Amino acid sequence: MGPGEQQRTTSRGSEPELDTLARLARLAREDRQWERRMRRRRSAIGAGVVTGLAALTAVVAVTVNRQDSDPVTAPDSSVTASVDGSASALPRASAGGGMPSAASPSASATTSAGASAPTSKARAMYGKPRSGLPWHSGFWTGGKVGTALTERAGTWRGAPMDFATVYPAYGTWEEIRTSSWAVTDFARFKGRLAYGLPLLPKNRKGHWEDILDGSHDEVFRTIARHLVASGHEDAAIRMGVEANGYWFPWAVEVGTVDEYKAAFRRIHKIMSAVSPEFTFWMDINCGTVLTGSRDRLAPLYQMYPGNDVVDGLSMDHYNRYKLLAKDDATWRRAIAPSWAPGFQDGIAFARAHGIGFAVPEWGLDGVQGPGDSPYFMERMWQLFVDSSDVLVFENYFSEADAYIKGDLFQTSQNPRSAAYYRERWGSGAGQG
């Protein structure tokens, strides 16, 4: 979400009992457990094949050497990898205003035997995307969020949704704790949830001691249990949505960086004890500074809690304000702002730290931006393609409400962008 905006949540008249959720979530959980078993089995088979090929190579080498009457030597098992370690910046647009050139991902290694590139971060972390895309892709649907609407959005675009963006209410600690509907509405969803976790409620703005003194540990433990009970024990936890954003009660500033990192680590310990399959994401907003710092990259380097508790960096981006892109020059400014981090910086940071990269919210803005923009959609698509070595997931924020007007599939707010999205994210699924 952007400056000054609040997460919109859907109210519920009653909270379903957790014991009924087991039946609703069982099929989805079994499907995902099967997927994980197959992934581990494929990895084991792959390792066995590699070992077998190495042994066969050794036998062939020895045989050839003997036939040539040469001294027998052990085969060279070293692998020469060509890795573009300098790909910390995205390629610039080509002359004439075309799309950025399709750069080879920084992790696309090749061996002396011509072996294929290693598994992308997306597959390594979550397995094969059900959308068929090279990365996992999802939606915030707006309206009555839930499994039915999310699956309908997948049918509309021509490829199933891998992810759904969700948020609890966060007026008070009790509201955060009891917003189980944010996940129970997705009990039958076979994809994953990107759970926007509030770190503090509205009525306790800046009170980091609420987390650090342990008095609200049960809030985060309860959320974790709700996720597991609904079949989403492998959710992506966005730890403090847009944590550098001054518009949220958990807004991180230079003076509270240490508190934020300590809170991140405490919550990570609590939730991962409930489900070790959760992944945890440091979540920031593109183009937003760390209040109190003049270092444009401070939200990345000063806020980072550490590789031992962070699975990935996630960044939100909308086509609005100073990040508005209407041509090549403004696009370059949008992905690498001179005042704060943007996509170019975040992707480089993720590659340097060996973690995943994600965009859990991105989209058009028809109020503080131009609205319908196939140019913006095209640029986002190419950015995702060019960073597919490290990109784990991206979720479009399809919200029709009057405060943003960024919908793609339930209204005719942005018809040209909607057509482009369906063309790429639907037919583009074949790239997976």
NORHUMO-V96978 format. One record per helix or strand of 3 or more residues. SS is the DSSP state (helix for helix, strand for strand). FROM is the first residue (numbers start at 1). TO is the last residue. If there is no record, write none. Layout:
SS_FROM_TO + SS_FROM_TO
This chain:
helix_18_67 + helix_121_126 + strand_136_140 + helix_147_157 + strand_163_167 + helix_173_178 + helix_181_184 + strand_192_197 + helix_202_204 + helix_209_212 + helix_217_229 + strand_236_239 + helix_254_274 + strand_279_285 + helix_298_301 + strand_312_319 + helix_321_323 + helix_328_335 + helix_343_353 + strand_356_364 + helix_374_386 + strand_391_397 + helix_415_431
